[in-house]
Amino acid sequence: MKKHKHSRENRMLLLLCFVLFLTTLVALLGPSPTHDDSLHFNSDAPLSLSGWQLRLPDGTLRPVSISKTLTDLPKGPYTLVNRLPQKLMPGATLCVRASMQSLSVAIGGKTVYTYGEDAVARGRAPGSLWCLTRVPEDGAGKEITLTLDSPFASFHGMLNPVLLGSKSSILFHLLQHYGTGLLVSVGVMLIGLVLLTIYALFNLAPMRDRRLLYLSLFAMTASLWLAGESRMLQFFTGNWYFITNLSYLALMTFPLPLVLFVNAAYTPHHRRFTHLLGHAFAINLAVQVILQLVGVSDYFSMLPATHSLLILSMVSVTASLLYETVRHHNKEAQEALASLGALFFFGLLAFFSFLLGKFNALAPYTSLGILVFIILLSIFTTRRFIAYTRKAREARYFEQLAYQDLLTQGKNRHAYDQDCRRYFSPDGASPGCWLLLFDLNKLKMINDTYGHSAGDEALRAAYRCIVSAFNASDTSYRIGGDEFACILPRATRADILTGLVRLRLLVSEEDTRTEYPFSVAAGYGQFDPHKWTSFAAFTNYVDDHMYIDKQLHTDKHSHSEHPEPAK
């Protein structure tokens, strides 16, 4: 029955994850609502300028096609020439994507915009940005020139579309084409924050399981890479360093929590390689940051090192997972292999797209891979998390049973012996620690005459009276059939005598409410490690005084004073 219930919970969890995933897809990819003109947002598609010509060194012009890379260019700046339309709308704006290139825009022979020329002159990467500039009011029909340059052969000669239109229409166009990438990065970041919150709330650290923590860190760092590749960051911040370098830093960082997750997700028979990979990624990050800051190299030039580490990690982790799955039938390795396999597959597609110069395909492939990876891994990890929390609750329950008396719901003999070793050991005894022993009188008579239910109630009442009289719920115990104990580490003799007076009053009140005689005998003593050679001798002393008091309670109307123990 219990197994069937757990299976039903797992099916409900999988169904919930599927519904959330389907809802997200519909929200991201579903049809857009009808445009409302009352919003006054110009959604007309901007004009993509065509008819560009390349100005050759001898001054002649050669027609070129936008969105294609020129492969026969000499090293250095190159200029594209075109002519603006004869009619321009008021406030016409020009938009050009500079991909790791410097850009200079001139209209009618007058420079109206420059970007990145200083960086290229120093041999540094200028970064990739959308370059927007307002066309002069008298610019209609004039010649426009774009002068581009890049220190990297991969981007030298790259021609991106040139858009012309109102600023709002251009922004709407960019949002339509690249907003999904930014939205996905925000979604992945939220997933990471949710996983981190779950980890913090349920505190998995005592169970030595930090998979949710590592998965959340991976999701958050991966979302930073996705945000950097979305081409939309510059519309939210003007920090040039942040815009141009975030994706490089995130690419070097997010493998670290991923390696830690793999290390924690399953128990391989050869897990040393995960430690080596973790150190390699950390060293790679530190070295590249230092080299970039001191001006020796830039992140793009050092990408091959990061890519090599990523490929090495893909191959080694996949091989390890396959070995564990095939040779040792490791179920956790099977789950990790299914999740990482999706990520590695899309990662390889992105890597080959980079090698082929198809940079626009990098973000879609990687975004899809990260989404599939996190969804699969969230399902597996959450399912295992539920199992772990169930085991933890069961462990806490059985641990509680080991120290709890089921009848009184107080502590039992096991807890008493453990606490006695802590409070009364010769080397760790608390100065002036008191021990009180109690006995419920005439329990056998109550059981035989009034029934065992009355006897059980009498035991519960005795425990309640002791706890209330000495205000010691944490150090009160039922140590035998009718025997109780109480440890008071920081009490004085006056506290003990006051507590005994309260105990007599509580016992007397309980006695008047019951049909059976109800009384409790008590003995007490203060432990002195220099006086008592053993704890057993001390307990015998306290027990003797408890039995002296017990003899005075021959019936429920006996209320004699408790004798003082010998000094």
C-alpha positions as CSV (number, residue, x, y, z in Angstrom):
1,M,0.0,0.0,0.0
2,K,2.8,2.4,0.9
3,K,4.7,1.5,-2.2
4,H,1.6,2.2,-4.3
5,K,1.2,5.6,-2.6
6,H,4.8,6.6,-3.4
7,S,4.4,5.5,-7.0
8,R,1.2,7.6,-7.3
9,E,3.1,10.6,-5.8
10,N,5.8,10.2,-8.4
11,R,3.3,10.1,-11.3
12,M,1.7,13.2,-10.0
13,L,5.1,14.9,-9.8
14,L,5.9,14.0,-13.4
15,L,2.5,15.1,-14.5
16,L,3.0,18.5,-12.8
17,C,6.4,19.0,-14.3
18,F,5.0,18.1,-17.8
19,V,2.1,20.6,-17.3
20,L,4.5,23.4,-16.2
21,F,6.8,22.6,-19.2
22,L,3.9,22.6,-21.6
23,T,2.6,25.9,-20.2
24,T,6.0,27.5,-20.5
25,L,6.3,26.4,-24.2
26,V,2.8,27.8,-25.0
27,A,3.7,31.0,-23.2
28,L,7.0,31.4,-25.1
29,L,6.1,30.0,-28.5
30,G,2.3,30.4,-28.7
31,P,0.6,33.0,-30.9
32,S,1.0,36.6,-29.9
33,P,-2.1,38.6,-28.9
34,T,-3.5,41.1,-31.4
35,H,-1.6,44.3,-31.5
36,D,-3.4,47.2,-29.8
37,D,-2.8,50.5,-31.6
38,S,-3.7,52.3,-28.4
39,L,-0.4,51.4,-27.0
40,H,1.2,53.7,-29.5
41,F,4.1,51.3,-30.1
42,N,5.3,51.3,-33.7
43,S,5.5,47.7,-34.7
44,D,6.1,48.3,-38.4
45,A,9.0,46.3,-39.7
46,P,12.1,48.6,-40.2
47,L,13.7,48.8,-43.6
48,S,16.7,46.5,-44.2
49,L,19.0,48.5,-46.5
50,S,20.2,46.6,-49.5
51,G,22.5,47.5,-52.4
52,W,25.7,47.8,-50.4
53,Q,29.0,48.0,-52.2
54,L,32.5,47.4,-51.0
55,R,35.0,50.2,-51.6
56,L,38.2,48.6,-52.9
57,P,41.7,50.1,-52.4
58,D,41.7,51.6,-55.9
59,G,38.4,53.4,-55.2
60,T,36.2,51.2,-57.3
61,L,33.0,49.7,-55.8
62,R,32.0,46.0,-55.8
63,P,28.5,44.9,-54.9
64,V,28.3,42.7,-51.8
65,S,25.5,40.7,-50.1
66,I,24.6,41.5,-46.5
67,S,24.6,38.7,-43.9
68,K,27.5,37.0,-45.7
69,T,31.2,37.1,-44.6
70,L,33.7,38.6,-47.1
71,T,36.6,36.2,-47.3
72,D,39.0,38.0,-49.6
73,L,39.5,41.2,-47.6
74,P,43.0,42.4,-46.7
75,K,43.8,43.0,-43.1
76,G,42.6,46.3,-41.8
77,P,39.5,48.5,-42.1
78,Y,37.1,48.1,-45.0
79,T,34.3,50.4,-46.1
80,L,30.8,49.7,-47.3
81,V,28.9,52.3,-49.4
82,N,25.2,52.9,-50.0
83,R,22.7,55.7,-50.4
84,L,19.9,56.5,-48.1
85,P,16.3,56.7,-49.4
86,Q,15.1,60.0,-50.8
87,K,12.4,60.2,-48.2
88,L,13.0,59.6,-44.5
89,M,10.5,59.6,-41.6
90,P,11.1,62.1,-38.9
91,G,13.5,60.8,-36.3
92,A,14.8,58.0,-38.6
93,T,17.2,55.8,-36.8
94,L,20.0,53.5,-38.2
95,C,20.8,50.2,-36.5
96,V,23.9,48.1,-37.2
97,R,25.1,45.0,-35.3
98,A,28.9,45.3,-34.7
99,S,30.1,41.7,-34.0
100,M,33.5,42.0,-32.3
101,Q,34.1,44.9,-34.7
102,S,34.8,48.6,-34.6
103,L,32.3,50.7,-36.5
104,S,32.3,54.2,-38.0
105,V,29.2,55.6,-39.7
106,A,29.4,58.6,-42.0
107,I,26.5,60.3,-43.8
108,G,27.2,62.8,-46.6
109,G,30.9,62.6,-45.7
110,K,30.3,63.6,-42.1
111,T,31.0,61.0,-39.3
112,V,27.8,60.6,-37.1
113,Y,28.8,57.6,-35.0
114,T,31.9,55.6,-33.9
115,Y,32.4,52.6,-31.8
116,G,35.4,50.5,-30.7
117,E,38.1,52.1,-32.8
118,D,40.4,52.6,-29.8
119,A,40.0,48.9,-28.8
120,V,40.9,47.6,-32.3
121,A,43.9,50.0,-32.5
122,R,45.2,48.3,-29.3
123,G,44.5,44.8,-30.7
124,R,41.7,44.2,-28.2
125,A,38.1,43.0,-28.7
126,P,35.7,45.8,-28.9
127,G,32.7,43.6,-28.0
128,S,29.5,43.0,-29.9
129,L,26.8,45.6,-29.6
130,W,23.7,47.0,-31.4
131,C,24.9,50.4,-32.7
132,L,22.0,52.8,-33.0
133,T,22.3,56.4,-34.3
134,R,19.9,59.1,-35.4
135,V,20.0,60.0,-39.1
136,P,20.5,63.8,-39.6
137,E,17.4,65.6,-40.7
138,D,19.1,66.5,-44.0
139,G,20.4,63.0,-44.6
140,A,17.8,61.8,-47.1
141,G,19.3,60.7,-50.4
142,K,22.9,61.2,-49.1
143,E,25.7,58.7,-49.3
144,I,26.2,56.5,-46.2
145,T,29.5,54.7,-45.5
146,L,30.2,52.0,-42.8
147,T,33.8,51.4,-41.9
148,L,34.4,48.2,-40.1
149,D,37.4,46.5,-38.6
150,S,38.1,43.5,-36.3
151,P,41.3,42.1,-34.8
152,F,39.9,38.6,-35.2
153,A,39.8,36.7,-38.5
154,S,36.5,35.0,-37.6
155,F,34.8,38.4,-37.5
156,H,36.8,40.3,-40.1
157,G,34.6,40.7,-43.2
158,M,31.3,39.9,-41.4
159,L,28.4,41.9,-42.7
160,N,25.2,42.2,-40.5
161,P,21.9,43.6,-41.8
162,V,21.5,47.4,-41.5
163,L,18.1,48.5,-40.3
164,L,16.5,51.9,-40.9
165,G,13.3,53.0,-39.3
166,S,11.8,54.6,-36.2
167,K,13.6,53.8,-32.9
168,S,10.5,52.1,-31.5
169,S,10.1,49.9,-34.6
170,I,13.7,48.8,-34.5
171,L,13.4,48.0,-30.8
172,F,10.3,46.0,-31.5
173,H,12.0,44.2,-34.3
174,L,14.9,43.3,-31.9
175,L,12.6,42.2,-29.2
176,Q,10.7,40.0,-31.6
177,H,13.8,38.3,-32.8
178,Y,16.0,38.1,-29.7
179,G,13.6,38.7,-26.8
180,T,12.9,34.9,-26.4
181,G,16.5,34.3,-25.6
182,L,16.4,36.9,-22.8
183,L,13.1,35.5,-21.5
184,V,14.6,32.0,-21.4
185,S,17.6,33.3,-19.4
186,V,15.2,34.9,-16.9
187,G,13.2,31.6,-16.7
188,V,16.4,29.6,-16.1
189,M,17.5,32.1,-13.4
190,L,14.1,31.8,-11.7
191,I,14.4,28.0,-11.8
192,G,17.8,28.3,-10.1
193,L,16.5,30.6,-7.4
194,V,13.6,28.3,-6.7
195,L,15.9,25.3,-6.4
196,L,18.2,27.3,-4.1
197,T,15.2,28.3,-2.0
198,I,14.1,24.7,-1.7
199,Y,17.6,23.7,-0.7
200,A,17.8,26.5,2.0
201,L,14.3,25.7,3.3
202,F,14.8,22.0,3.6
203,N,18.5,22.2,4.6
204,L,19.8,19.2,2.8
205,A,23.3,19.7,4.1
206,P,22.8,17.3,7.1
207,M,22.0,14.6,4.6
208,R,25.2,15.3,2.8
209,D,23.3,15.9,-0.4
210,R,24.0,19.1,-2.2
211,R,22.7,18.3,-5.6
212,L,19.9,20.9,-5.4
213,L,22.5,23.5,-4.4
214,Y,24.9,22.7,-7.3
215,L,22.0,22.4,-9.7
216,S,20.7,25.8,-8.7
217,L,24.1,27.4,-9.1
218,F,24.5,25.8,-12.5
219,A,21.1,27.2,-13.6
220,M,21.9,30.7,-12.4
221,T,25.3,30.8,-14.0
222,A,24.0,29.3,-17.2
223,S,21.2,31.9,-17.2
224,L,23.9,34.6,-17.1
225,W,25.5,33.1,-20.2
226,L,22.1,33.0,-22.0
227,A,21.5,36.6,-21.0
228,G,24.9,37.6,-22.5
229,E,24.1,35.7,-25.7
230,S,20.6,37.1,-26.0
231,R,21.9,40.4,-27.6
232,M,19.5,42.4,-25.4
233,L,21.6,43.3,-22.3
234,Q,22.6,46.7,-23.6
235,F,19.0,47.9,-23.4
236,F,19.1,47.3,-19.6
237,T,22.5,48.5,-18.6
238,G,25.1,50.8,-20.0
239,N,28.1,48.9,-18.4
240,W,30.2,48.1,-21.5
241,Y,32.4,45.6,-19.7
242,F,29.4,43.8,-18.3
243,I,27.7,43.7,-21.7
244,T,30.6,42.5,-23.7
245,N,32.2,40.0,-21.2
246,L,29.4,38.5,-19.3
247,S,28.9,35.6,-21.6
248,Y,32.7,34.7,-21.6
249,L,32.8,34.8,-17.7
250,A,29.6,32.8,-17.4
251,L,30.9,30.2,-19.9
252,M,34.0,29.7,-17.8
253,T,32.0,29.6,-14.6
254,F,29.0,27.4,-15.1
255,P,31.0,24.1,-15.7
256,L,32.2,24.4,-12.0
257,P,28.8,23.7,-10.3
258,L,28.0,21.2,-13.1
259,V,31.2,19.2,-12.2
260,L,30.3,19.4,-8.5
261,F,26.8,18.2,-9.3
262,V,28.1,15.2,-11.2
263,N,30.5,14.5,-8.3
264,A,27.6,14.6,-5.9
265,A,24.9,13.0,-8.1
266,Y,26.3,9.5,-8.2
267,T,29.1,7.5,-6.6
268,P,31.5,6.4,-9.3
269,H,34.3,3.9,-8.8
270,H,36.8,6.5,-10.2
271,R,35.7,9.9,-9.0
272,R,39.1,11.6,-8.9
273,F,38.6,12.9,-12.4
274,T,35.8,15.2,-11.3
275,H,38.1,16.9,-8.8
276,L,40.7,17.3,-11.5
277,L,38.1,18.9,-13.8
278,G,36.9,21.2,-11.1
279,H,40.4,22.5,-10.4
280,A,41.1,22.8,-14.1
281,F,38.0,25.0,-14.7
282,A,38.8,27.1,-11.6
283,I,42.4,27.6,-12.8
284,N,41.2,28.4,-16.3
285,L,38.8,31.1,-15.0
286,A,41.5,32.7,-12.8
287,V,44.2,32.7,-15.4
288,Q,41.9,34.2,-18.1
289,V,40.6,36.9,-15.9
290,I,44.1,37.9,-14.9
291,L,45.4,37.9,-18.5
292,Q,42.4,39.9,-19.7
293,L,42.8,42.5,-16.9
294,V,46.5,43.1,-17.4
295,G,46.0,43.4,-21.2
296,V,48.0,40.3,-22.3
297,S,45.0,38.7,-24.0
298,D,41.3,38.9,-24.2
299,Y,38.5,36.3,-23.5
300,F,37.7,35.6,-27.2
301,S,41.3,34.8,-28.0
302,M,41.4,32.4,-25.1
303,L,38.1,30.6,-25.9
304,P,39.9,27.6,-27.3
305,A,41.2,26.8,-23.8
306,T,37.7,26.9,-22.4
307,H,36.3,24.9,-25.3
308,S,39.0,22.3,-24.9
309,L,38.1,21.9,-21.2
310,L,34.4,21.6,-22.0
311,I,35.0,18.9,-24.6
312,L,37.3,17.1,-22.2
313,S,34.7,17.2,-19.5
314,M,32.0,16.0,-21.9
315,V,34.0,13.0,-23.0
316,S,35.3,12.0,-19.5
317,V,31.9,12.5,-17.7
318,T,30.1,10.6,-20.4
319,A,32.6,7.8,-20.3
320,S,32.4,7.6,-16.6
321,L,28.6,7.5,-16.6
322,L,28.5,4.8,-19.3
323,Y,31.0,2.7,-17.3
324,E,28.9,3.1,-14.1
325,T,25.7,2.3,-16.0
326,V,26.9,-0.7,-18.0
327,R,29.3,-2.2,-15.5
328,H,27.8,-1.5,-12.2
329,H,24.1,-0.8,-13.1
330,N,24.2,2.5,-11.1
331,K,20.7,4.0,-11.2
332,E,21.9,7.4,-10.3
333,A,24.4,7.3,-13.1
334,Q,21.6,6.4,-15.5
335,E,19.7,9.5,-14.5
336,A,22.7,11.7,-14.7
337,L,23.6,10.2,-18.1
338,A,20.1,10.9,-19.5
339,S,20.2,14.5,-18.4
340,L,23.8,15.3,-19.3
341,G,23.4,13.5,-22.6
342,A,20.8,16.0,-23.7
343,L,23.0,18.9,-22.6
344,F,26.2,17.5,-24.3
345,F,24.3,16.8,-27.5
346,F,23.1,20.4,-27.9
347,G,26.4,21.6,-26.6
348,L,28.2,19.8,-29.4
349,L,25.8,21.3,-31.9
350,A,26.6,24.8,-30.6
351,F,30.3,24.0,-30.7
352,F,30.2,22.9,-34.3
353,S,28.1,26.0,-35.2
354,F,30.9,28.1,-33.7
355,L,33.5,26.3,-35.7
356,L,31.5,26.8,-38.9
357,G,31.1,30.5,-38.1
358,K,27.3,30.2,-37.6
359,F,27.3,32.4,-34.4
360,N,23.6,33.0,-34.5
361,A,22.9,29.3,-33.8
362,L,25.0,29.2,-30.6
363,A,22.3,30.6,-28.2
364,P,19.3,28.6,-29.6
365,Y,21.2,25.3,-29.4
366,T,22.6,26.0,-25.9
367,S,19.4,27.4,-24.6
368,L,17.5,24.3,-25.6
369,G,20.1,22.0,-24.2
370,I,20.2,23.8,-20.9
371,L,16.4,23.8,-20.7
372,V,16.1,20.1,-21.4
373,F,18.9,19.4,-19.0
374,I,17.4,21.4,-16.1
375,I,13.9,20.0,-16.7
376,L,15.1,16.4,-16.7
377,L,17.5,16.9,-13.8
378,S,14.8,18.8,-11.8
379,I,12.5,15.8,-12.2
380,F,15.1,13.3,-11.1
381,T,16.5,15.4,-8.3
382,T,13.1,16.4,-6.9
383,R,12.0,12.8,-7.0
384,R,15.1,11.7,-5.1
385,F,14.7,14.7,-2.8
386,I,11.2,13.5,-1.9
387,A,12.6,10.0,-1.2
388,Y,15.3,11.5,1.0
389,T,13.0,13.7,3.0
390,R,10.7,10.7,3.5
391,K,13.7,8.7,4.8
392,A,14.8,11.6,6.9
393,R,11.3,11.9,8.5
394,E,11.4,8.1,9.2
395,A,14.9,8.3,10.7
396,R,13.9,11.2,12.9
397,Y,10.8,9.3,14.0
398,F,12.7,6.2,14.9
399,E,15.4,8.3,16.6
400,Q,12.6,9.9,18.6
401,L,11.2,6.5,19.5
402,A,14.6,5.4,20.7
403,Y,14.6,8.2,23.3
404,Q,10.9,8.6,24.0
405,D,8.6,6.9,26.4
406,L,5.4,6.1,24.4
407,L,3.1,6.2,27.4
408,T,4.1,9.5,28.9
409,Q,5.5,11.0,25.7
410,G,8.5,12.0,27.8
411,K,12.1,10.8,27.7
412,N,12.9,7.2,28.4
413,R,15.6,5.1,30.2
414,H,17.9,5.3,27.1
415,A,17.8,9.1,27.1
416,Y,18.3,9.1,30.9
417,D,21.4,6.9,30.7
418,Q,22.8,9.1,27.9
419,D,22.2,12.4,29.8
420,C,23.6,10.9,33.0
421,R,26.9,10.2,31.2
422,R,26.9,13.8,30.1
423,Y,26.0,15.4,33.5
424,F,27.6,13.0,36.0
425,S,30.8,11.7,34.4
426,P,33.8,12.4,36.7
427,D,35.6,14.5,34.1
428,G,32.6,16.4,32.7
429,A,30.2,16.6,35.7
430,S,28.3,19.9,36.0
431,P,29.1,21.6,39.3
432,G,26.2,21.2,41.7
433,C,24.1,19.0,39.5
434,W,21.1,17.5,41.2
435,L,19.5,14.1,40.6
436,L,15.9,13.4,41.8
437,L,14.3,9.9,41.7
438,F,10.6,9.3,42.0
439,D,8.3,6.3,42.4
440,L,4.6,6.1,41.8
441,N,3.2,4.4,44.9
442,K,0.9,1.4,44.8
443,L,0.9,1.0,41.0
444,K,0.3,-2.8,41.2
445,M,-2.7,-2.2,43.4
446,I,-4.1,0.4,41.0
447,N,-3.7,-2.0,38.1
448,D,-5.2,-4.9,39.9
449,T,-8.1,-3.0,41.4
450,Y,-9.0,-0.3,38.9
451,G,-7.5,-1.8,35.7
452,H,-4.5,-1.1,33.6
453,S,-6.0,1.9,32.0
454,A,-6.2,3.6,35.4
455,G,-2.6,2.6,36.0
456,D,-1.5,4.1,32.7
457,E,-3.3,7.3,33.5
458,A,-1.7,7.4,37.0
459,L,1.8,7.1,35.3
460,R,1.0,9.9,32.9
461,A,-0.3,12.1,35.8
462,A,2.9,11.4,37.8
463,Y,5.1,12.5,34.9
464,R,3.0,15.6,34.4
465,C,3.3,16.5,38.1
466,I,7.1,16.1,38.1
467,V,7.6,18.2,34.9
468,S,5.3,21.0,36.2
469,A,6.8,21.0,39.7
470,F,10.4,21.4,38.5
471,N,9.8,23.0,35.1
472,A,12.1,20.4,33.6
473,S,10.5,18.9,30.5
474,D,13.9,18.4,28.8
475,T,15.5,16.5,31.7
476,S,12.6,14.5,33.1
477,Y,12.4,10.7,32.4
478,R,10.4,7.6,33.0
479,I,13.1,5.1,33.7
480,G,11.1,2.0,34.7
481,G,7.6,0.7,35.3
482,D,6.7,3.1,38.1
483,E,10.1,4.9,38.4
484,F,10.9,8.5,37.2
485,A,13.9,10.7,37.3
486,C,14.8,14.3,36.9
487,I,18.2,16.0,36.4
488,L,18.6,19.7,37.4
489,P,22.1,20.9,36.4
490,R,21.9,24.5,37.6
491,A,19.5,24.3,40.6
492,T,20.1,25.3,44.2
493,R,19.0,23.5,47.3
494,A,16.2,26.2,47.7
495,D,15.1,25.4,44.2
496,I,14.9,21.7,45.0
497,L,12.9,22.2,48.2
498,T,10.5,24.7,46.4
499,G,10.0,22.2,43.7
500,L,9.2,19.4,46.2
501,V,6.6,21.6,47.8
502,R,5.0,22.2,44.4
503,L,5.1,18.5,43.7
504,R,3.2,17.7,46.9
505,L,0.5,20.3,46.0
506,L,0.1,18.9,42.5
507,V,0.1,15.3,43.7
508,S,-2.5,16.2,46.4
509,E,-4.7,17.9,43.7
510,E,-4.5,14.9,41.5
511,D,-5.3,12.6,44.4
512,T,-8.6,14.4,45.0
513,R,-9.6,13.9,41.4
514,T,-8.9,10.1,41.2
515,E,-10.8,7.2,42.6
516,Y,-7.6,5.4,43.4
517,P,-4.9,6.5,45.9
518,F,-2.4,8.7,44.2
519,S,1.0,9.6,45.7
520,V,4.6,10.0,44.6
521,A,7.7,9.3,46.6
522,A,10.8,11.3,46.0
523,G,14.5,11.2,46.8
524,Y,17.2,13.7,45.8
525,G,20.9,14.4,46.1
526,Q,23.6,16.7,44.8
527,F,26.5,15.1,42.9
528,D,30.0,15.8,44.0
529,P,32.6,14.0,41.9
530,H,35.2,14.3,44.7
531,K,32.8,12.6,47.2
532,W,31.3,9.9,45.1
533,T,33.7,7.4,43.6
534,S,31.1,6.2,41.1
535,F,27.8,7.3,39.7
536,A,26.2,4.0,40.8
537,A,27.0,4.7,44.4
538,F,25.5,8.1,44.1
539,T,22.2,6.8,42.6
540,N,22.0,4.1,45.3
541,Y,22.2,7.0,47.8
542,V,19.4,8.9,46.2
543,D,17.4,5.7,45.7
544,D,17.7,4.9,49.4
545,H,16.2,8.2,50.4
546,M,13.5,7.8,47.9
547,Y,12.5,4.5,49.5
548,I,12.6,6.2,52.9
549,D,10.1,8.7,51.6
550,K,8.1,5.9,50.0
551,Q,7.6,4.2,53.4
552,L,5.9,7.3,54.6
553,H,3.3,7.1,51.9
554,T,1.2,4.2,53.1
555,D,-2.0,5.6,51.7
556,K,-3.2,8.5,49.7
557,H,-3.8,10.6,52.8
558,S,-0.1,10.5,53.8
559,H,1.6,13.9,53.3
560,S,4.8,13.6,55.4
561,E,7.8,15.8,54.9
562,H,10.6,14.7,52.7
563,P,13.7,13.9,54.7
564,E,16.9,15.8,54.0
565,P,19.6,13.6,52.6
566,A,22.7,13.1,54.7
567,K,25.5,15.6,54.1
